[in-house]
Structure formats: structure tokens, C-alpha cells
Amino acid sequence: MAESGSFETCPTDVIHASPDRVWDLLTNPARLGWLGVKVVAAPAHNLAVGDRLVFGPAPGLRLSWDVLSVQPLRTLELDVKVPFGIRNHEIVVVSPLGSDSCRVSFN
């Protein structure tokens, strides 16, 4: 249950791509173009615990992801910081549904 002044939502969808492909799109900074924002700073390797990514969605605005935990091909836990002091504890879960599809949930 959400605390007063906050809310919870957990979008989820079935993606018609292999779990490996989806994982690569989530954890390879060179492939984050699908987010539609400029990557300002990122490691040159797939995401690992302790990494930080910085995005510049608009001039003067910055948001960041701090990687808290990684279970390869399964979960990516992030501390997301956006302008105005807003933070989001995000856990992305990739659940294989076969060799060519998976369910992706943002918790």
C-alpha cells in the first residue's frame, strides 16, 4: 500500500522479442536510444551494481539511474532521480515466456 502523498503503479507488457534481446536493450548503455532522451554519461559496459547513468531530457534538466542490483536476464534494480527532488525505486523484471517473447514489468 502506498504511503500518504505517494502512489504505486506497476506497468507490465508482453514483448515479442527474446529475453536476451530485451535484456540487452535494458542494460547496454549504447542501446538506450529507445528511451528517447540523450545519454549524458554512462559506463562503456553493460550495467553493473554501482553504475550511474545520467540523462539530459532537455537543456538544463538532468535525471539519473543508480544501479542497485542486477540479476542477469532477470531483474534490474534502480534508484531513479528526476528533477525537483523526485526519486523512484524501480525494479525491472524480465520474465521469459518462450524463446521469442517475455513479460517486462516495471515495479
KARA-V544463 format. One line per field, one symbol per residue. ss: DSSP state (~ for helix, > for strand, _ for the rest). psi: psi as a letter, one per 40 degrees, with the letter a starting at -180 (. if undefined). burial: b if it has 16 or more other ideal C-beta (glycine too) atoms within 10 Angstrom, else e. Layout:
# KARA-V544463
ss->???
psi->???
burial->???
This chain:
# KARA-V544463
ss->___________>>>>___~~~~~~~~~>~~~~~~~__>>>>____>_____>>>>>>>__>>>>>>>>>>>___>>>>>>>>~~~>>>>>>>>>>>>>__>>>>>>_
psi->iiiheiiiigiiihhgiiddddddddehdeeededeihhdhiieiihiheihihigdihehiiihhhdihhhecihhihhhiifehihhhhhhhhheaeeiihhhh.
burial->eeeeeeeeeeeeeebeeebeebbebbbebeebeeeeeeeeebeeebbeeebebebeeeeeeebbbebeebeeeeebbbeebeeeeeeeeeebbbeeeeeeebebeee
